[in-house]
């Protein structure tokens, strides 16, 4: 698995360690669904990830790489638990009755004690007859003097 692909999958997993807060009363359900999806990734639960995502789900990692749902499920065959992440500045907004956008900041806790650079993320969930499902995720590294030097 390439480092860019690993970064995307790890980015998706980081959401499970977050304390997400709703900006609107009915925003709690998509936040719970996003958290359930992230926890399933962290536990390497392929069946739950399959059920909690749309068939056309896409992830765009901080390096611009695109990973499909099928690729995520395949990569999970070699899945290892992910260290927890720290999240902040999370917001959920609902558009109409069936689309939710969650934004926030995240820091991945790296193995060996090194943290990855902080990221901003956007996740899109859609409401289906089976409940809220993860449809899209995009992460971007927050560029600082330290990350620019690398």
Buried (B, 14 or more C-beta within 10 A) or exposed (E): EEEBBBBBBBBBBBBBBBEBBBEEEEBEBBBBBBBBBBBBBBBBBBEBBBBBBBEEBBBBBBBEBEBEBEBBBEBBEEBEEBBBBBBEEBBBBBEEEEBBBBBBBBBBBEEEEEEBBBBBBBBBBBBEEEBBBBBBBBBBBEEEEEEEEE
